[in-house]
Amino acid sequence: METIELVTATHCGVPRGVEDRYRQVVSEVTAIPLLGIDTRRQATARAMKRFADRGLWSFVDRSGRSWQMTSYAEMPVRTAVGRGAIEGQADRAARRRRRHRDRLHRTA
């Protein structure tokens, strides 16, 4: 019984480990374009290299379709960079509103 539990626990940890490696790669490569150092395409290329270095070549979705990382890597990079840009713009707008409000209070 102990062997079955050990094998089951190990098997359940495999998908989580792959998912963690995938998310780690995406978070590592998206930081650089958000800083304005690289482009989104360069980040995608860097993600592909890191996926390959970590042995992530393809995955199978719930319906059993096999996907190559080349066809799937750009989407999370594009999404993360886009969200970062939107958040940055929202933060700048909020700072401008606070400065404007502070100026109004000082003149009143």
C-alpha positions in Angstrom: 0.0 0.0 0.0 2.8 2.4 0.8 4.4 1.9 -2.6 1.1 2.8 -4.3 0.8 5.9 -2.3 4.3 6.9 -3.1 3.8 6.3 -6.8 0.5 8.2 -6.8 2.0 11.2 -4.9 5.0 11.3 -7.3 2.7 11.1 -10.4 0.5 13.9 -9.1 3.6 16.1 -8.5 4.8 15.8 -12.1 2.2 18.0 -13.8 2.6 20.6 -11.0 6.4 20.6 -11.5 6.0 21.2 -15.3 3.5 23.9 -14.7 5.8 25.6 -12.2 8.7 25.5 -14.6 6.5 26.9 -17.4 5.3 29.8 -15.2 8.8 30.5 -13.9 10.1 30.8 -17.5 7.2 33.2 -18.4 7.8 35.4 -15.4 11.6 35.5 -16.0 11.4 36.6 -19.6 8.5 39.1 -19.3 10.4 41.3 -16.9 12.9 42.5 -19.5 10.4 44.0 -22.0 8.5 45.6 -19.2 11.6 47.5 -18.3 12.0 48.6 -22.0 15.2 46.7 -22.5 14.0 44.1 -25.0 11.0 43.6 -27.3 8.2 41.1 -26.8 9.5 39.0 -29.7 13.0 38.8 -28.1 11.3 37.7 -24.9 9.4 35.0 -26.7 12.6 33.7 -28.3 14.3 33.7 -24.9 11.3 31.8 -23.5 11.6 29.2 -26.2 15.3 28.7 -25.4 14.6 28.3 -21.7 11.7 25.9 -22.3 14.0 23.8 -24.4 16.8 24.0 -21.7 14.3 22.7 -19.1 13.0 19.9 -21.4 9.6 21.5 -22.1 9.2 20.7 -25.8 5.4 20.1 -26.0 2.4 19.4 -23.9 -0.9 17.6 -24.3 -4.2 19.4 -23.4 -7.2 17.9 -21.7 -8.7 16.8 -25.0 -5.6 14.9 -25.9 -4.2 17.4 -28.5 -0.5 17.8 -28.6 0.9 21.3 -28.8 4.5 22.3 -29.6 5.9 25.1 -27.4 6.7 27.2 -30.5 3.0 27.5 -31.1 2.1 28.3 -27.5 5.0 30.3 -26.1 4.1 33.7 -27.5 0.6 33.9 -25.9 1.7 34.1 -22.2 4.5 36.5 -23.0 2.3 38.8 -25.0 -0.4 38.6 -22.3 2.0 39.3 -19.4 3.7 42.2 -21.3 0.4 43.7 -22.2 -1.0 43.5 -18.7 2.2 45.0 -17.4 1.9 47.9 -19.8 -1.7 48.5 -18.8 -0.9 48.4 -15.1 2.0 50.8 -15.6 -0.3 53.3 -17.5 -3.0 53.0 -14.8 -0.3 53.7 -12.1 0.9 56.8 -14.0 -2.7 58.0 -14.3 -3.3 57.5 -10.6 -0.2 59.4 -9.7 -1.2 62.3 -12.0 -4.6 62.4 -10.4 -3.1 62.4 -6.9 -0.7 65.3 -7.8 -3.5 67.3 -9.3 -5.7 66.7 -6.2 -2.9 67.7 -3.9 -2.3 70.9 -5.9 -6.0 71.8 -5.7 -5.9 71.3 -1.9 -2.8 73.5 -1.5 -4.3 76.4 -3.4 -7.7 76.2 -1.6 
